[in-house]
Amino acid sequence: MNMTAAVLMASAPMAAVQAEGTDAPFIGKQEITVKDGRMTPETLWAMGRIGSSCVSPDGKKIAYTVSYYSVKQNKGHQVIYVMNADGSDNKLLTTSSDSEGEPAWIKGGSKLAFITKGQIWEMNPDGTGRQQLSDYAGGIDGFKFSPDGTKVLFISQVKYGERTVDKYPDLDKASGKVIDDLMYKHWDEWVETVPHPFVASFTDNKVGEATDILAGEPYESPMKPFGGIEQLAWSPDSKSVAYTCRKKTGQAYAVSTDSDIYLYNVETKQTRNLCKEDATDKNMGYDTNPQFSPDGKNIAWQSMERDGYESDRNRLCVMDLTSGKKTYVTEAFQSGVDSYCWAPDNKTLYFTGVWHATSMIHSTNLKGEVKQLTDGMYDYASVAMLNDKQLLTTRHSLSEADELFTVNLKKKNEVTRITKENDHIFSQLKLGKVEPRWTKTVDGKDMLSWVVYPINFDPNKKYPTLLFCEGGPQSPVSQFWSYRWNLQIMAANDYIIIAPNRRGLPGFGMEWLEEISTNYGGHCMDDYLSAIDDIAKEPYVDKDRLGCVGASFGGYSVYWLAGHHNKRFKAFIAHDGFFNMEQQYLETEELWFTNWDLGGPYWDKSNPAVQRSYANSPHLFVDKWDTPILCIHGEKDYRILASQGMAAFNAAKLRGIPAELLIFPDENHWVLKPQNGILWQRTFFNWLDRWLKPQK
């Protein structure tokens, strides 16, 4: 198939028109003509991507963001929309060439605050009356106005550590860095700043002088690399701020996930650690994302039990602020809480969580009585109160990008879609049928996989088939939607895809989740082979044209299976996987990950679990490689360094195995730039087609 088959055309607001007040072209909603109904990389990059949303105080309006991308300009742009709560009267508010995001209703709903150019602005709900509210020299990454409207809490970066120029002012052009502790790099950056929370007055429509809540402390709040304003919260009386922080640096930070929830009194500037006040329950893992009950009597947060285990089950903890008593209110749900919100009654919380490969909305009361509110082959990705009868949520599936929906709390599973961001594209697409498939594992357990069939599927034909290997290693194979690892674009390229929920994935109980730890070469790999062997029995699967693809732990899986597949596969693709586990232990920045998952350092010869882990390093089995492999990696990936992908590629070439290396000098663990994303897809399918489809 020609991967450039799509033709892009501009729609209102047109991609080619000039942005308001500038000479720069405005990147807005795109129109695309889809040939033959087949999804292409250009199709995916033409879609608008719905982001954050917020509800007006009266529950009648919703503001939300959408990100659009220009392949030609090789960049993205975020805009703000406002609509009625039922989805009607949807209006684009922002037409600047600068991205505008993080909308929040202020002043009783009469104004919308937002961030652009690193500062807080406001506008009327119709987009008029734009006015800058802050002029903070350090720039602002996120904000929350106090409930009484007199103060604002915001995030800004502060300097971390001593730079070369600080020590040697005459070497102001030197690029070298002198390092004496761990965590000098994180995710995709050299750590030279950390985010701090600031509280400032808000009077006369201006953000006033700010106080750094962590002044003089070298800690980060919110926590890198993914934390945002959701890790901070105002108390309903506007007197306190709850914030998430891991008060560790260097090596101590690198080996620990023990973050806590702190309560800062704005007036006295005194701080309490809420997680460590109860001597019988010290919450040693991640504690994040605090939210006060509407009456301010309780505070909730997401809590992991064990230190160093980043994929531990996220429980929902509720603390009585008067007595200090903590209650875990989702114990009846044997999976993690992904997002949550309080109900107006102060007694109910709504949350999303994965079970059996779908993410649903649930409720719990303060007694821990959990009820499931939604159903279907979907993932609900967020939850917020719209009014006392409805929730606002984001939903997607393997066949549908994110859209906003409302959920009727009075009638189970009554869900209404209120945005139509990509209907003009999806109406042209042919999508592959998605089915669940249960397979018996080697030890007699039942495993659920998602199967996606090619578009125009004919059961009388035989199709090349791909085994999808999930990353994480403990993230679910649910009804996810991806703009890169998209199973529907694989179906559009005439492949069958099987995506197993192998050992180590959430949604099937804690025993299933945790069997992967220190056992990467165990049943999780057997599960992959069981899944592909099972579907290969079908008459429409060409068992002589099987491929295996995956990223992160999925990339590790590909490298491992390359040495153990017994000639099942005819092509492999590994993206950002680790190839040499000893190398990975010493290269990664977040050492808690390798300490937990691998059991510790490879030199610990007395620990059987450690020795089992490193004995399953893929590089030890290169002598058994016999199949063409494509290795993909980003050089700004500091979680799994690009040297891993380069080493795997070099090994394959030295073994005389057909191999390609796709390297991105400017990408991290993902591929975020439009042209790189399209290059990724074209290289991906060119490689698969070369080895899995008969050459014409």
Beta strands, then each sheet from edge to edge (+ up, - down):
strand 1: 7-10
strand 2: 30-33
strand 3: 49-55
strand 4: 61-70
strand 5: 75-84
strand 6: 91-92
strand 7: 100-106
strand 8: 111-116
strand 9: 119-123
strand 10: 131-132
strand 11: 142-145
strand 12: 151-159
strand 13: 185-186
strand 14: 189-190
strand 15: 193-203
strand 16: 206-212
strand 17: 232-234
strand 18: 240-245
strand 19: 260-265
strand 20: 271-273
strand 21: 287-292
strand 22: 298-303
strand 23: 315-320
strand 24: 326-328
strand 25: 339-342
strand 26: 348-355
strand 27: 358-365
strand 28: 370-372
strand 29: 379-380
strand 30: 384-387
strand 31: 390-397
strand 32: 400-408
strand 33: 415-417
strand 34: 434-440
strand 35: 446-452
strand 36: 463-469
strand 37: 496-500
strand 38: 541-551
strand 39: 571-575
strand 40: 629-634
strand 41: 659-664
sheet 1: 1+ 2-
sheet 2: 3+ 4- 5+ 6-
sheet 3: 7+ 8- 9+ 10-
sheet 4: 11+ 12- 15+ 16-
sheet 5: 13+ 14-
sheet 6: 17+ 18- 19+ 20-
sheet 7: 21+ 22- 23+ 24-
sheet 8: 25+ 26- 27+ 28-
sheet 9: 29+ 31- 30+
sheet 10: 29+ 31- 32+ 33-
sheet 11: 34+ 35- 37+ 36+ 38+ 39+ 40+ 41+
end
